[in-house]
């Protein structure tokens, strides 16, 4: 009886936890991030991703593929050649997404290769939602999980993001997506749905820690995620780095920590002030490395 009562209490707490994590935000569009709130009907859903060939990310992608098979979700996971650094490999994401959009149209999810789906993600109306993404601190997109709609606005956003990534392949792709989103908002309306943290739940500790995290989710002590992000870059970034001794600048990497406070405030505040991406990147390179971006442009393109 005591055991039964204990499990009954756990189950009641589990249900309460699930209900507490259902919410509706912006644009009157709902997202759901618990088992009770997720629609598991067999609706059409497509997921794309890529991994870099002959790197440990091949094994990471197998876990993503396994979770998609388990959930019965259509997917296309490609293997691409490594460009010699983690940040350069990530910069291929925008072009990969653009090619998929141009070939097969929108209405798909992107998940990083080191992700795992716990349950099916939300099914958005691709004609009403241009992009769904988590925005950390109101300005920093988490591009490891994002949905793309079918509109011309979505196409223009992806094109602009790709342009930034190809011009500045040493800058984090998600950071450049934030610039693209901001500059797009100024010139035309864009329907952005903010995803919850359940789409970007981090699992970057050891296997034992991850096991107990999943166990707590199972019994309802810890809110269940939609996507588990295993943060493989923390472990594998050096494994894909190939520095040319004659050109050491090819491992330069610019992330959000170098972003000027003013730019963060402009994006988070949705101000109508356009961002000069080239000028901001130049400022960040000088702050991080003490060098001029113009003097290194030819090296980065090698």
N, C-alpha and C positions, 0 to 999 in steps of 0.2 A: 504493500500500500504506500509506503513511504517513497519507494522508487517511482511508482505510478504518479503520485502527487508531484514529485520533483519534475518529472518529464512534462506533466500537465502545465506546471508553472513556466517551464522553459518554452513550451509551445505558445502559451498565452503571451509571454514576453516577446517571442519571435514575431507573432502577428502584429502586436502593437508597434514593434520596431519597423516592420514593413510599412504599415499605414503611415507612420510618422515621416517616412522618407518619400512619400508621394507628394508632388507639388506641381504647380502650374506657374510659369513665368512668362514674361514679355511676349507681346504680339498675340496674346490669347492662344498660344500654342502650348500644349502640354508635353512634358517629357516625364518619363517614369524611370525610377531606378531602384526597384526592388522586385522580388519574385511575384508578389501579388499584383503588381501594377503593370507588368510587362505583357504585351500581347504576344502569344506564342502561336497564333494562327499561321497557316501556311500561305502568307502573302509573299509576293515577289520581293526579294531583297538581294542586293548584289554588293559584294565586298571586293575591293582590290588592295593589293599590296605588292611590295617587292623586297627581295633580299639581295645582298651582294655575293656573287659567286666566289667560291674558294675562301670564304671567311666563316667564322663561327656563327654568323647570322643565318646561315643555311639551316642549322639545327634549331635556332629560335623560330624560324618560319614554320617548322614542322608542328610546333605546339599550336600556333595560330591555325594552321590548316586542320589539325585534329579537332579543335573546338568548333570550327565552321562546319565540318562534316557532321559532328555530333548534333548541331543545331539545325542541320539541313539547309544551310544558307549557300546560295550560289556564290562562287568566288573565282578570282583570277589572281594568282600569285606568281610573279615573274622573277627570274634570276637575272640580275644586271652585273656587268663587270664593275669591279671596284675602281674608283678614281684615285685611290691612294690615301684618302683620309676620311674620317667619319663625317666631318662637316661637308666635304665635297660630295660624298655619297648621298647625304641627306638632301643636298641641293637638287638632286635629280628628282625628288618627290614631285615638285610642282610640274615639271615637264612630263613626268609619267602620268600624272592626273590629267593634265591637259590633253595628252594623246588619247587617253581612255575616253575623255569627254568628247573629243572630236570624232572618235571612231564609233563609239557605241552610245553616245548621248550621256546625259547626267543621270540622276537618281541612283547614286551609289554611295557607299561608305568607304572611307579609307581608314585602315588601321595599320600602325607600324608593325613590322615583322616580329618584334619581340612582345607583341600583345597576345592576350588570350581572352576570348569571349566567354563569360560565365552564363549569360542568357542572351536572348535576342535583343538587339538594340531597338530603339523606337522606330516606327515606320512613319516618316514624315511625308507630307504631300509635296512632291517635287516641284509642283507648279507654284506653290505658295512660299516655300522655304528656299532661299538662295544658298545658304550655308548654315550648318549647325555645328557649333564648336564651343569648347570651354574657354573662357577668357579669364585667366588668372589675374587678380588685382585690377580687373576691369580693362586691361590693355594688352596683356601678354597671351596670345593664342596658344593653346596646347594642341598642336597639329597631329598628335599621335592618334587621335580619334576625331574624325570629322565627316559630316554628310554634305554632299553636293547635290543641288537641285538641277533643274533642266532649263532654267531661264537664260536669256541672253545676258542678263546681269551676272549670273554665275559664270558664264563663259568669259566675260570681260574681266571679272575678278581673277579667274584662273590665269588668263593671259598676262595680266599685270603682275601677278605673283611670280609667274614663270620668268618674265622679263627681269624682275629684281633678282631672282635666284641665279639666272645666267650671267647677270652683270656683276653680282657680288657673291660668288660661290663659296666664299670664306665666312659668310655670315649665316647664322642659323636660319633655316628655312622658315621656322615658325615666327621668328622675329620679323622677317620680311613679309610674311603673311599679315602681320599686324599693321605694317605700313600700307600694304595694299588695301586692306579693309578700310583703314582710315581715309586714304585718298579717294577711294571709290565712294565712300559715304558723302563726300563733299560734292561730287558731281552728279550723283544720282541715288535715289532711294535703294537700299539693299536690305533685304529681309534676313536678319541674322537671329537665329535661335541659340540661346546660351545653354550649353549642355551642363549637367551637374558634374560634381566631382566623381560620381559613380562611373563615369566614362574614362577617368584618368587616374584610377586608384593605383598607387605605386606599390610594387612588390619587388624590392631590390635587395632584400637581406638574404640570408642563407636558407637552405632547403627546410631546416627544422622550423625556423621562424615563419616561413611561408605556410608550412603545414598547419601550425597552430592558428595562424590568421584565418585560413580556410575553415578550420574546425570551429572557430568562434563565429564565423559567418553561418555555418551550417546550423548551429543551435540558436542563432538569433542574437548573440551577445554583440556581434559586430555587424553593422549594416552590410548587406550583400552588394557587391558591385555589379555593374553591367560588363565592364572591361577591366581586366587586370593588365597593367603596364609593368613589365619586368625590368625596365630601365637597363637594358643590356649594355648601353653605351658606357655605364659606370664600370663595367667589367671588360668590355671588348674594344673600347675605342683605340687603345694602343695596338691591338691585334691587327687592325686594318690600316694602321699608319705606315706609309712608305715615304720616308723623307729622302729627297735627293740631296746628297751632300753639297752639290754645286748650286742648289736652289732650296735652301732651308725654309724660305718663306712659304712653301706650299703647305705647311702645317699650321699657318696662322688661322686662328679661329676667333670669331667675334660673336658673343652672346649677349643676353639681356643685361648682364651686370654692368656693361659699359654704356648702357643707354642713358643719355642725359635726363635729368629729372624733368626738365621742361617738356621733353618729348613724351615722357610717360604721362604727364599731366594733360597734354594736348589730346592724346589718344583716349585716356580714361575719361576725360571731361567731354568727349565728343565735340570738340571745338571745330569751328569751320576754318581752321588754319591748316593749309596744305603742308605736308612734310617734304622737304627737299631731301630725298633719300641719299643722294650722293654726298651732300654736305654733312649729313648726320653720320653716315658711315665713315667719312674722312675723319670726323671729330672722334669717333669711337676708336678707330685704328690708332690715331695719335695718342689717345688716352691709355690704350691697352698696351701698345708696343713702342710708342715713341718714334714712329716712322711716318713718312708721308705715303698715303695710299697711291698717289699718282706715280711715285717712283717704283712701286711694286706691281703696278698693273700688268706689265708684260710678263713678270714672273708668275703671277697667279694664273695667267691664261696659258702658260706652257703645259 
